[in-house]
Amino acid sequence: MRRSRRLSGAVVSISAGLLLLGTLAPASASTYNDDTGTAPAEAVPAFVDGLPVDEYVQKYDHPIGSQIQRVEGDHSTEETKEAARREPAVGPDGKQVLASVEGIDVSGHQQNVNWQNWWNQGKRFAFVKATEGTGYKNPYFTQQYNGSYNIGMIRGSYHFALPDRSSGTAQADYFVNNGGGWSGDGKTLPGALDMEYNPYGATCYGKSQASMGAWIREFHDRYHARTGRWPVIYTSTSWWNQCVGTSQNFGSTVPLWVARYSSSVGTLPHGWGFYSFWQYTSTPIDFNRWNGDYAQLQKMATG
């Protein structure tokens, strides 16, 4: 099951506790055909692997969280979304801070994104899908990745893992070579490794907890060797505890991006006592919050 979640132009309410950063001026603005959330076409190929580009995306692009939603469901409501935005933020030092930061994530399913629309709604960071396995590249990556940056957002990219297709090293290289790198410009987050339910078969890709943990460790180490940063890991508590369990502990190096579509983040996956990002709904698009203030998010981007 794949989500083709087109962007909505509806205004999303932002609670008073959210850091809106209204004093930040967008670095640039684009002209759009309308206010529906869809930008004019960018230079993308008409066909990829013999398929019309959007048919190719529908067939091969699994957005982050799509398989968590398929298996665990999305139980978020307008009330849980508002509660999630109000939940007190706690910085990496364990101290409560006065504000969190709101963001979104996108994939090829969103096509060319109207970044001005989301900037106007208070979104200040974005994760953009770059790759999947060692065979898929997001045809809309350039518009999405550069567009979020140009509007003023702190941006990062992510890789949907297919651990039964190739090694963690091979997939880390494919990711870095196709948009998953990092630069210390203060506006680029380390890349994220998306670990979730298998869209093609067995939940844990036919791997034991030990072999899955070892695969993630390969990716983790190779990404660090290539970029100098440890990757963010995206997952749900249920999938991680089932498929990785206690076989590896990444809490000392890896920022956690946890998916839980509810009013609170709940129990975290094994190995982490703190989360960095929380994906709290998948409707009308994936909304995320940074667990800290804007200065701390900049610090993470800077390294």
LUMKOL-544269 format. One record per residue (C-alpha): residue number from 1; residue in three letters; chain; x, y, z negated. Coordinates in nm, 3 decimals. Last residue first. Layout:
LUMKOL-544269
<atom seq="NUM" type="ALA" mol="A" x="X" y="Y" z="Z"/>
...
end
This chain:
LUMKOL-544269
<atom seq="303" type="GLY" mol="A" x="2.760" y="1.941" z="-1.354"/>
<atom seq="302" type="THR" mol="A" x="2.613" y="2.250" z="-1.194"/>
<atom seq="301" type="ALA" mol="A" x="2.277" y="2.092" z="-1.130"/>
<atom seq="300" type="MET" mol="A" x="2.254" y="1.973" z="-1.490"/>
<atom seq="299" type="LYS" mol="A" x="2.347" y="2.320" z="-1.611"/>
<atom seq="298" type="GLN" mol="A" x="2.081" y="2.475" z="-1.390"/>
<atom seq="297" type="LEU" mol="A" x="1.823" y="2.244" z="-1.549"/>
<atom seq="296" type="GLN" mol="A" x="1.948" y="2.349" z="-1.893"/>
<atom seq="295" type="ALA" mol="A" x="1.908" y="2.716" z="-1.801"/>
<atom seq="294" type="TYR" mol="A" x="1.556" y="2.646" z="-1.677"/>
<atom seq="293" type="ASP" mol="A" x="1.440" y="2.498" z="-2.006"/>
<atom seq="292" type="GLY" mol="A" x="1.419" y="2.137" z="-2.109"/>
<atom seq="291" type="ASN" mol="A" x="1.241" y="1.814" z="-2.025"/>
<atom seq="290" type="TRP" mol="A" x="1.199" y="1.882" z="-1.655"/>
<atom seq="289" type="ARG" mol="A" x="0.843" y="1.823" z="-1.542"/>
<atom seq="288" type="ASN" mol="A" x="0.714" y="1.634" z="-1.242"/>
<atom seq="287" type="PHE" mol="A" x="0.409" y="1.649" z="-1.018"/>
<atom seq="286" type="ASP" mol="A" x="0.369" y="1.394" z="-0.738"/>
<atom seq="285" type="ILE" mol="A" x="0.105" y="1.518" z="-0.495"/>
<atom seq="284" type="PRO" mol="A" x="-0.271" y="1.570" z="-0.528"/>
<atom seq="283" type="THR" mol="A" x="-0.239" y="1.354" z="-0.733"/>
<atom seq="282" type="SER" mol="A" x="0.060" y="1.135" z="-0.823"/>
<atom seq="281" type="THR" mol="A" x="0.068" y="1.232" z="-1.190"/>
<atom seq="280" type="TYR" mol="A" x="0.307" y="1.259" z="-1.484"/>
<atom seq="279" type="GLN" mol="A" x="0.647" y="1.218" z="-1.320"/>
<atom seq="278" type="TRP" mol="A" x="0.877" y="1.291" z="-1.615"/>
<atom seq="277" type="PHE" mol="A" x="1.233" y="1.418" z="-1.579"/>
<atom seq="276" type="SER" mol="A" x="1.522" y="1.422" z="-1.829"/>
<atom seq="275" type="TYR" mol="A" x="1.414" y="1.148" z="-2.068"/>
<atom seq="274" type="PHE" mol="A" x="1.567" y="1.071" z="-2.409"/>
<atom seq="273" type="GLY" mol="A" x="1.619" y="0.758" z="-2.616"/>
<atom seq="272" type="TRP" mol="A" x="1.719" y="0.548" z="-2.318"/>
<atom seq="271" type="GLY" mol="A" x="1.852" y="0.193" z="-2.312"/>
<atom seq="270" type="HIS" mol="A" x="1.524" y="0.005" z="-2.270"/>
<atom seq="269" type="PRO" mol="A" x="1.264" y="0.203" z="-2.082"/>
<atom seq="268" type="LEU" mol="A" x="1.086" y="0.486" z="-2.265"/>
<atom seq="267" type="THR" mol="A" x="0.770" y="0.449" z="-2.473"/>
<atom seq="266" type="GLY" mol="A" x="0.508" y="0.714" z="-2.400"/>
<atom seq="265" type="VAL" mol="A" x="0.548" y="1.016" z="-2.171"/>
<atom seq="264" type="SER" mol="A" x="0.230" y="1.177" z="-2.291"/>
<atom seq="263" type="SER" mol="A" x="-0.091" y="1.287" z="-2.118"/>
<atom seq="262" type="SER" mol="A" x="-0.086" y="1.004" z="-1.865"/>
<atom seq="261" type="TYR" mol="A" x="0.061" y="0.899" z="-1.534"/>
<atom seq="260" type="ARG" mol="A" x="0.389" y="0.759" z="-1.658"/>
<atom seq="259" type="ALA" mol="A" x="0.694" y="0.760" z="-1.433"/>
<atom seq="258" type="VAL" mol="A" x="1.034" y="0.818" z="-1.593"/>
<atom seq="257" type="TRP" mol="A" x="1.330" y="1.010" z="-1.456"/>
<atom seq="256" type="LEU" mol="A" x="1.621" y="0.917" z="-1.682"/>
<atom seq="255" type="PRO" mol="A" x="1.959" y="1.093" z="-1.666"/>
<atom seq="254" type="VAL" mol="A" x="2.232" y="0.827" z="-1.646"/>
<atom seq="253" type="THR" mol="A" x="2.558" y="0.815" z="-1.841"/>
<atom seq="252" type="SER" mol="A" x="2.498" y="0.703" z="-2.201"/>
<atom seq="251" type="GLY" mol="A" x="2.152" y="0.563" z="-2.135"/>
<atom seq="250" type="PHE" mol="A" x="2.267" y="0.319" z="-1.869"/>
<atom seq="249" type="ASN" mol="A" x="2.245" y="0.003" z="-2.077"/>
<atom seq="248" type="GLN" mol="A" x="2.250" y="-0.324" z="-1.886"/>
<atom seq="247" type="SER" mol="A" x="2.102" y="-0.673" z="-1.934"/>
<atom seq="246" type="THR" mol="A" x="1.855" y="-0.553" z="-2.198"/>
<atom seq="245" type="GLY" mol="A" x="1.553" y="-0.563" z="-1.970"/>
<atom seq="244" type="VAL" mol="A" x="1.631" y="-0.524" z="-1.601"/>
<atom seq="243" type="CYS" mol="A" x="1.322" y="-0.664" z="-1.425"/>
<atom seq="242" type="GLN" mol="A" x="1.053" y="-0.672" z="-1.695"/>
<atom seq="241" type="ASN" mol="A" x="1.178" y="-0.385" z="-1.912"/>
<atom seq="240" type="TRP" mol="A" x="1.240" y="-0.175" z="-1.602"/>
<atom seq="239" type="TRP" mol="A" x="0.905" y="-0.243" z="-1.437"/>
<atom seq="238" type="SER" mol="A" x="0.701" y="-0.166" z="-1.750"/>
<atom seq="237" type="THR" mol="A" x="0.901" y="0.140" z="-1.854"/>
<atom seq="236" type="SER" mol="A" x="0.861" y="0.295" z="-1.510"/>
<atom seq="235" type="THR" mol="A" x="1.156" y="0.392" z="-1.294"/>
<atom seq="234" type="TYR" mol="A" x="1.370" y="0.676" z="-1.161"/>
<atom seq="233" type="ILE" mol="A" x="1.745" y="0.667" z="-1.230"/>
<atom seq="232" type="VAL" mol="A" x="1.950" y="0.987" z="-1.192"/>
<atom seq="231" type="PRO" mol="A" x="2.286" y="0.915" z="-1.036"/>
<atom seq="230" type="TRP" mol="A" x="2.619" y="0.968" z="-1.214"/>
<atom seq="229" type="ARG" mol="A" x="2.823" y="1.249" z="-1.066"/>
<atom seq="228" type="GLY" mol="A" x="3.173" y="1.260" z="-0.912"/>
<atom seq="227" type="THR" mol="A" x="3.021" y="1.223" z="-0.567"/>
<atom seq="226" type="ARG" mol="A" x="3.164" y="0.910" z="-0.400"/>
<atom seq="225" type="ALA" mol="A" x="3.302" y="0.730" z="-0.707"/>
<atom seq="224" type="HIS" mol="A" x="2.991" y="0.822" z="-0.906"/>
<atom seq="223" type="TYR" mol="A" x="2.763" y="0.683" z="-0.637"/>
<atom seq="222" type="ARG" mol="A" x="2.974" y="0.367" z="-0.625"/>
<atom seq="221" type="ASP" mol="A" x="2.951" y="0.312" z="-1.000"/>
<atom seq="220" type="HIS" mol="A" x="2.576" y="0.361" z="-1.023"/>
<atom seq="219" type="PHE" mol="A" x="2.506" y="0.153" z="-0.710"/>
<atom seq="218" type="GLU" mol="A" x="2.712" y="-0.134" z="-0.844"/>
<atom seq="217" type="ARG" mol="A" x="2.555" y="-0.097" z="-1.191"/>
<atom seq="216" type="ILE" mol="A" x="2.211" y="-0.116" z="-1.029"/>
<atom seq="215" type="TRP" mol="A" x="2.304" y="-0.446" z="-0.866"/>
<atom seq="214" type="ALA" mol="A" x="2.448" y="-0.579" z="-1.196"/>
<atom seq="213" type="GLY" mol="A" x="2.127" y="-0.495" z="-1.379"/>
<atom seq="212" type="MET" mol="A" x="1.928" y="-0.675" z="-1.111"/>
<atom seq="211" type="SER" mol="A" x="2.159" y="-0.978" z="-1.138"/>
<atom seq="210" type="ALA" mol="A" x="2.125" y="-0.993" z="-1.516"/>
<atom seq="209" type="GLN" mol="A" x="1.749" y="-0.941" z="-1.515"/>
<atom seq="208" type="SER" mol="A" x="1.712" y="-1.220" z="-1.262"/>
<atom seq="207" type="LYS" mol="A" x="1.657" y="-1.130" z="-0.900"/>
<atom seq="206" type="GLY" mol="A" x="1.388" y="-1.237" z="-0.653"/>
<atom seq="205" type="TYR" mol="A" x="1.307" y="-0.877" z="-0.563"/>
<atom seq="204" type="CYS" mol="A" x="1.188" y="-0.807" z="-0.919"/>
<atom seq="203" type="THR" mol="A" x="0.818" y="-0.782" z="-0.835"/>
<atom seq="202" type="ALA" mol="A" x="0.830" y="-1.055" z="-0.568"/>
<atom seq="201" type="GLY" mol="A" x="0.716" y="-0.940" z="-0.225"/>
<atom seq="200" type="TYR" mol="A" x="0.730" y="-0.656" z="0.027"/>
<atom seq="199" type="PRO" mol="A" x="0.659" y="-0.337" z="-0.170"/>
<atom seq="198" type="ASN" mol="A" x="0.893" y="-0.453" z="-0.450"/>
<atom seq="197" type="TYR" mol="A" x="0.807" y="-0.274" z="-0.774"/>
<atom seq="196" type="GLU" mol="A" x="1.029" y="0.014" z="-0.882"/>
<atom seq="195" type="MET" mol="A" x="1.383" y="0.147" z="-0.893"/>
<atom seq="194" type="ASP" mol="A" x="1.430" y="0.486" z="-0.723"/>
<atom seq="193" type="LEU" mol="A" x="1.795" y="0.595" z="-0.748"/>
<atom seq="192" type="ALA" mol="A" x="1.819" y="0.973" z="-0.780"/>
<atom seq="191" type="GLY" mol="A" x="2.085" y="1.204" z="-0.636"/>
<atom seq="190" type="PRO" mol="A" x="2.262" y="1.456" z="-0.856"/>
<atom seq="189" type="LEU" mol="A" x="2.083" y="1.791" z="-0.858"/>
<atom seq="188" type="THR" mol="A" x="2.171" y="2.073" z="-0.619"/>
<atom seq="187" type="LYS" mol="A" x="2.107" y="2.439" z="-0.709"/>
<atom seq="186" type="GLY" mol="A" x="2.408" y="2.522" z="-0.928"/>
<atom seq="185" type="ASP" mol="A" x="2.644" y="2.502" z="-0.631"/>
<atom seq="184" type="GLY" mol="A" x="2.832" y="2.199" z="-0.762"/>
<atom seq="183" type="SER" mol="A" x="2.766" y="1.984" z="-0.458"/>
<atom seq="182" type="TRP" mol="A" x="2.600" y="1.643" z="-0.446"/>
<atom seq="181" type="GLY" mol="A" x="2.548" y="1.378" z="-0.183"/>
<atom seq="180" type="GLY" mol="A" x="2.229" y="1.190" z="-0.102"/>
<atom seq="179" type="GLY" mol="A" x="2.164" y="1.330" z="0.242"/>
<atom seq="178" type="ASN" mol="A" x="2.252" y="1.048" z="0.479"/>
<atom seq="177" type="ASN" mol="A" x="2.609" y="0.943" z="0.397"/>
<atom seq="176" type="VAL" mol="A" x="2.544" y="0.952" z="0.023"/>
<atom seq="175" type="PHE" mol="A" x="2.239" y="0.727" z="0.059"/>
<atom seq="174" type="TYR" mol="A" x="2.405" y="0.479" z="0.294"/>
<atom seq="173" type="ASP" mol="A" x="2.707" y="0.460" z="0.063"/>
<atom seq="172" type="ALA" mol="A" x="2.486" y="0.397" z="-0.240"/>
<atom seq="171" type="GLN" mol="A" x="2.299" y="0.132" z="-0.042"/>
<atom seq="170" type="ALA" mol="A" x="2.617" y="-0.052" z="0.053"/>
<atom seq="169" type="THR" mol="A" x="2.750" y="-0.042" z="-0.304"/>
<atom seq="168" type="GLY" mol="A" x="2.423" y="-0.168" z="-0.449"/>
<atom seq="167" type="SER" mol="A" x="2.444" y="-0.461" z="-0.212"/>
<atom seq="166" type="SER" mol="A" x="2.202" y="-0.539" z="0.070"/>
<atom seq="165" type="ARG" mol="A" x="1.841" y="-0.643" z="0.137"/>
<atom seq="164" type="ASP" mol="A" x="1.730" y="-0.791" z="-0.198"/>
<atom seq="163" type="PRO" mol="A" x="1.795" y="-0.468" z="-0.390"/>
<atom seq="162" type="LEU" mol="A" x="1.560" y="-0.255" z="-0.176"/>
<atom seq="161" type="ALA" mol="A" x="1.614" y="0.082" z="-0.346"/>
<atom seq="160" type="PHE" mol="A" x="1.423" y="0.397" z="-0.255"/>
<atom seq="159" type="HIS" mol="A" x="1.689" y="0.671" z="-0.246"/>
<atom seq="158" type="TYR" mol="A" x="1.637" y="1.024" z="-0.380"/>
<atom seq="157" type="SER" mol="A" x="1.738" y="1.380" z="-0.304"/>
<atom seq="156" type="GLY" mol="A" x="1.785" y="1.688" z="-0.521"/>
<atom seq="155" type="ARG" mol="A" x="1.664" y="2.045" z="-0.526"/>
<atom seq="154" type="ILE" mol="A" x="1.682" y="2.356" z="-0.743"/>
<atom seq="153" type="MET" mol="A" x="1.425" y="2.583" z="-0.587"/>
<atom seq="152" type="GLY" mol="A" x="1.486" y="2.926" z="-0.437"/>
<atom seq="151" type="ILE" mol="A" x="1.286" y="2.921" z="-0.113"/>
<atom seq="150" type="ASN" mol="A" x="1.602" y="2.828" z="0.073"/>
<atom seq="149" type="TYR" mol="A" x="1.666" y="2.522" z="-0.142"/>
<atom seq="148" type="SER" mol="A" x="1.315" y="2.383" z="-0.096"/>
<atom seq="147" type="GLY" mol="A" x="1.342" y="2.443" z="0.278"/>
<atom seq="146" type="ASN" mol="A" x="1.683" y="2.283" z="0.306"/>
<atom seq="145" type="TYR" mol="A" x="1.570" y="1.951" z="0.158"/>
<atom seq="144" type="GLN" mol="A" x="1.223" y="1.947" z="0.314"/>
<atom seq="143" type="GLN" mol="A" x="1.314" y="2.074" z="0.659"/>
<atom seq="142" type="THR" mol="A" x="1.622" y="1.852" z="0.679"/>
<atom seq="141" type="PHE" mol="A" x="1.451" y="1.542" z="0.537"/>
<atom seq="140" type="TYR" mol="A" x="1.158" y="1.532" z="0.779"/>
<atom seq="139" type="PRO" mol="A" x="1.280" y="1.220" z="0.965"/>
<atom seq="138" type="ASN" mol="A" x="1.337" y="1.041" z="0.629"/>
<atom seq="137" type="LYS" mol="A" x="1.608" y="0.785" z="0.693"/>
<atom seq="136" type="TYR" mol="A" x="1.538" y="0.410" z="0.684"/>
<atom seq="135" type="GLY" mol="A" x="1.777" y="0.123" z="0.753"/>
<atom seq="134" type="THR" mol="A" x="2.013" y="0.072" z="0.460"/>
<atom seq="133" type="GLY" mol="A" x="1.750" y="0.035" z="0.187"/>
<atom seq="132" type="GLU" mol="A" x="1.542" y="0.352" z="0.183"/>
<atom seq="131" type="THR" mol="A" x="1.677" y="0.701" z="0.248"/>
<atom seq="130" type="ALA" mol="A" x="1.647" y="1.076" z="0.191"/>
<atom seq="129" type="LYS" mol="A" x="1.336" y="1.134" z="-0.018"/>
<atom seq="128" type="VAL" mol="A" x="1.322" y="1.488" z="-0.149"/>
<atom seq="127" type="PHE" mol="A" x="1.327" y="1.586" z="-0.518"/>
<atom seq="126" type="ALA" mol="A" x="1.204" y="1.935" z="-0.596"/>
<atom seq="125" type="PHE" mol="A" x="1.261" y="2.210" z="-0.851"/>
<atom seq="124" type="ARG" mol="A" x="1.097" y="2.542" z="-0.944"/>
<atom seq="123" type="LYS" mol="A" x="0.726" y="2.479" z="-0.894"/>
<atom seq="122" type="GLY" mol="A" x="0.530" y="2.781" z="-1.018"/>
<atom seq="121" type="GLN" mol="A" x="0.231" y="2.765" z="-0.785"/>
<atom seq="120" type="ASN" mol="A" x="0.376" y="3.039" z="-0.561"/>
<atom seq="119" type="TRP" mol="A" x="0.685" y="2.823" z="-0.514"/>
<atom seq="118" type="TRP" mol="A" x="0.456" y="2.541" z="-0.405"/>
<atom seq="117" type="ASN" mol="A" x="0.292" y="2.745" z="-0.130"/>
<atom seq="116" type="GLN" mol="A" x="0.623" y="2.901" z="-0.024"/>
<atom seq="115" type="TRP" mol="A" x="0.759" y="2.550" z="0.023"/>
<atom seq="114" type="ASN" mol="A" x="0.506" y="2.471" z="0.293"/>
<atom seq="113" type="VAL" mol="A" x="0.633" y="2.119" z="0.362"/>
<atom seq="112" type="ASN" mol="A" x="0.703" y="1.970" z="0.703"/>
<atom seq="111" type="GLN" mol="A" x="0.590" y="1.604" z="0.690"/>
<atom seq="110" type="GLN" mol="A" x="0.433" y="1.513" z="0.353"/>
<atom seq="109" type="HIS" mol="A" x="0.450" y="1.142" z="0.433"/>
<atom seq="108" type="GLY" mol="A" x="0.823" y="1.172" z="0.501"/>
<atom seq="107" type="SER" mol="A" x="0.884" y="1.208" z="0.129"/>
<atom seq="106" type="VAL" mol="A" x="0.811" y="1.465" z="-0.141"/>
<atom seq="105" type="ASP" mol="A" x="0.878" y="1.534" z="-0.509"/>
<atom seq="104" type="ILE" mol="A" x="0.738" y="1.814" z="-0.722"/>
<atom seq="103" type="GLY" mol="A" x="0.858" y="2.049" z="-0.995"/>
<atom seq="102" type="GLU" mol="A" x="0.765" y="2.217" z="-1.324"/>
<atom seq="101" type="VAL" mol="A" x="1.015" y="2.347" z="-1.580"/>
<atom seq="100" type="SER" mol="A" x="0.979" y="2.319" z="-1.957"/>
<atom seq="99" type="ALA" mol="A" x="0.951" y="2.597" z="-2.212"/>
<atom seq="98" type="LEU" mol="A" x="1.012" y="2.691" z="-2.573"/>
<atom seq="97" type="VAL" mol="A" x="1.284" y="2.442" z="-2.654"/>
<atom seq="96" type="GLN" mol="A" x="1.287" y="2.162" z="-2.911"/>
<atom seq="95" type="LYS" mol="A" x="1.631" y="2.046" z="-3.014"/>
<atom seq="94" type="GLY" mol="A" x="1.756" y="1.698" z="-2.928"/>
<atom seq="93" type="ASP" mol="A" x="2.078" y="1.824" z="-2.770"/>
<atom seq="92" type="PRO" mol="A" x="1.952" y="1.708" z="-2.429"/>
<atom seq="91" type="GLY" mol="A" x="1.664" y="1.957" z="-2.463"/>
<atom seq="90" type="VAL" mol="A" x="1.324" y="1.876" z="-2.604"/>
<atom seq="89" type="ALA" mol="A" x="1.014" y="2.003" z="-2.431"/>
<atom seq="88" type="PRO" mol="A" x="0.687" y="2.023" z="-2.622"/>
<atom seq="87" type="GLU" mol="A" x="0.395" y="1.867" z="-2.434"/>
<atom seq="86" type="ARG" mol="A" x="0.187" y="2.145" z="-2.280"/>
<atom seq="85" type="ARG" mol="A" x="0.242" y="2.044" z="-1.916"/>
<atom seq="84" type="ALA" mol="A" x="0.151" y="1.685" z="-2.001"/>
<atom seq="83" type="ALA" mol="A" x="-0.167" y="1.801" z="-2.174"/>
<atom seq="82" type="GLU" mol="A" x="-0.271" y="1.992" z="-1.861"/>
<atom seq="81" type="LYS" mol="A" x="-0.209" y="1.686" z="-1.648"/>
<atom seq="80" type="THR" mol="A" x="-0.396" y="1.465" z="-1.895"/>
<atom seq="79" type="GLU" mol="A" x="-0.701" y="1.695" z="-1.879"/>
<atom seq="78" type="GLU" mol="A" x="-0.702" y="1.719" z="-1.500"/>
<atom seq="77" type="THR" mol="A" x="-0.693" y="1.340" z="-1.498"/>
<atom seq="76" type="SER" mol="A" x="-0.413" y="1.086" z="-1.485"/>
<atom seq="75" type="HIS" mol="A" x="-0.489" y="0.716" z="-1.480"/>
<atom seq="74" type="ASP" mol="A" x="-0.265" y="0.632" z="-1.185"/>
<atom seq="73" type="GLY" mol="A" x="-0.247" y="0.256" z="-1.143"/>
<atom seq="72" type="GLU" mol="A" x="0.008" y="0.009" z="-1.278"/>
<atom seq="71" type="VAL" mol="A" x="0.062" y="-0.203" z="-0.967"/>
<atom seq="70" type="ARG" mol="A" x="-0.015" y="0.029" z="-0.675"/>
<atom seq="69" type="GLN" mol="A" x="0.078" y="0.347" z="-0.866"/>
<atom seq="68" type="ILE" mol="A" x="0.411" y="0.194" z="-0.960"/>
<atom seq="67" type="GLN" mol="A" x="0.452" y="0.087" z="-0.597"/>
<atom seq="66" type="SER" mol="A" x="0.400" y="0.441" z="-0.466"/>
<atom seq="65" type="GLY" mol="A" x="0.617" y="0.592" z="-0.741"/>
<atom seq="64" type="ILE" mol="A" x="0.874" y="0.734" z="-0.500"/>
<atom seq="63" type="PRO" mol="A" x="0.733" y="0.725" z="-0.152"/>
<atom seq="62" type="HIS" mol="A" x="0.762" y="0.404" z="0.051"/>
<atom seq="61" type="ASP" mol="A" x="0.852" y="0.503" z="0.407"/>
<atom seq="60" type="TYR" mol="A" x="0.866" y="0.213" z="0.655"/>
<atom seq="59" type="LYS" mol="A" x="0.532" y="0.175" z="0.832"/>
<atom seq="58" type="GLN" mol="A" x="0.371" y="0.512" z="0.764"/>
<atom seq="57" type="VAL" mol="A" x="0.697" y="0.692" z="0.843"/>
<atom seq="56" type="TYR" mol="A" x="0.735" y="0.508" z="1.175"/>
<atom seq="55" type="GLU" mol="A" x="0.374" y="0.589" z="1.263"/>
<atom seq="54" type="ASP" mol="A" x="0.458" y="0.952" z="1.186"/>
<atom seq="53" type="VAL" mol="A" x="0.757" y="0.948" z="1.420"/>
<atom seq="52" type="PRO" mol="A" x="0.585" y="0.774" z="1.708"/>
<atom seq="51" type="LEU" mol="A" x="0.748" y="0.428" z="1.722"/>
<atom seq="50" type="GLY" mol="A" x="1.033" y="0.307" z="1.947"/>
<atom seq="49" type="ASP" mol="A" x="1.288" y="0.300" z="1.668"/>
<atom seq="48" type="VAL" mol="A" x="1.203" y="0.665" z="1.593"/>
<atom seq="47" type="PHE" mol="A" x="0.991" y="0.866" z="1.836"/>
<atom seq="46" type="ALA" mol="A" x="0.901" y="1.235" z="1.863"/>
<atom seq="45" type="PRO" mol="A" x="1.224" y="1.327" z="1.688"/>
<atom seq="44" type="VAL" mol="A" x="1.205" y="1.607" z="1.432"/>
<atom seq="43" type="ALA" mol="A" x="1.280" y="1.973" z="1.502"/>
<atom seq="42" type="GLU" mol="A" x="1.047" y="2.145" z="1.259"/>
<atom seq="41" type="ALA" mol="A" x="0.671" y="2.170" z="1.305"/>
<atom seq="40" type="PRO" mol="A" x="0.492" y="2.456" z="1.137"/>
<atom seq="39" type="ALA" mol="A" x="0.439" y="2.418" z="0.762"/>
<atom seq="38" type="THR" mol="A" x="0.154" y="2.234" z="0.596"/>
<atom seq="37" type="GLY" mol="A" x="0.028" y="2.354" z="0.260"/>
<atom seq="36" type="THR" mol="A" x="-0.317" y="2.447" z="0.379"/>
<atom seq="35" type="ASP" mol="A" x="-0.241" y="2.819" z="0.383"/>
<atom seq="34" type="ASP" mol="A" x="-0.219" y="2.861" z="0.758"/>
<atom seq="33" type="ASN" mol="A" x="0.029" y="2.872" z="1.046"/>
<atom seq="32" type="TYR" mol="A" x="0.323" y="2.940" z="0.820"/>
<atom seq="31" type="THR" mol="A" x="0.580" y="3.218" z="0.814"/>
<atom seq="30" type="SER" mol="A" x="0.887" y="3.140" z="0.607"/>
<atom seq="29" type="ALA" mol="A" x="1.030" y="3.303" z="0.298"/>
<atom seq="28" type="SER" mol="A" x="1.383" y="3.334" z="0.175"/>
<atom seq="27" type="ALA" mol="A" x="1.583" y="3.331" z="-0.148"/>
<atom seq="26" type="PRO" mol="A" x="1.260" y="3.343" z="-0.344"/>
<atom seq="25" type="ALA" mol="A" x="1.268" y="3.610" z="-0.617"/>
<atom seq="24" type="LEU" mol="A" x="1.309" y="3.490" z="-0.973"/>
<atom seq="23" type="THR" mol="A" x="1.131" y="3.722" z="-1.215"/>
<atom seq="22" type="GLY" mol="A" x="0.829" y="3.496" z="-1.225"/>
<atom seq="21" type="LEU" mol="A" x="1.026" y="3.221" z="-1.392"/>
<atom seq="20" type="LEU" mol="A" x="0.708" y="3.024" z="-1.455"/>
<atom seq="19" type="LEU" mol="A" x="0.828" y="2.848" z="-1.768"/>
<atom seq="18" type="LEU" mol="A" x="0.523" y="2.648" z="-1.865"/>
<atom seq="17" type="GLY" mol="A" x="0.377" y="2.713" z="-2.210"/>
<atom seq="16" type="ALA" mol="A" x="0.103" y="2.933" z="-2.073"/>
<atom seq="15" type="SER" mol="A" x="-0.032" y="2.642" z="-1.878"/>
<atom seq="14" type="ILE" mol="A" x="-0.017" y="2.630" z="-1.502"/>
<atom seq="13" type="SER" mol="A" x="-0.336" y="2.580" z="-1.308"/>
<atom seq="12" type="VAL" mol="A" x="-0.288" y="2.426" z="-0.966"/>
<atom seq="11" type="VAL" mol="A" x="-0.402" y="2.634" z="-0.674"/>
<atom seq="10" type="ALA" mol="A" x="-0.537" y="2.427" z="-0.390"/>
<atom seq="9" type="GLY" mol="A" x="-0.325" y="2.431" z="-0.078"/>
<atom seq="8" type="SER" mol="A" x="-0.307" y="2.054" z="-0.071"/>
<atom seq="7" type="LEU" mol="A" x="-0.011" y="1.866" z="0.063"/>
<atom seq="6" type="ARG" mol="A" x="-0.066" y="1.542" z="0.244"/>
<atom seq="5" type="ARG" mol="A" x="-0.037" y="1.224" z="0.038"/>
<atom seq="4" type="SER" mol="A" x="0.001" y="0.932" z="0.271"/>
<atom seq="3" type="ARG" mol="A" x="0.046" y="0.677" z="-0.003"/>
<atom seq="2" type="ARG" mol="A" x="0.148" y="0.331" z="0.102"/>
<atom seq="1" type="MET" mol="A" x="0.000" y="0.000" z="0.000"/>
end
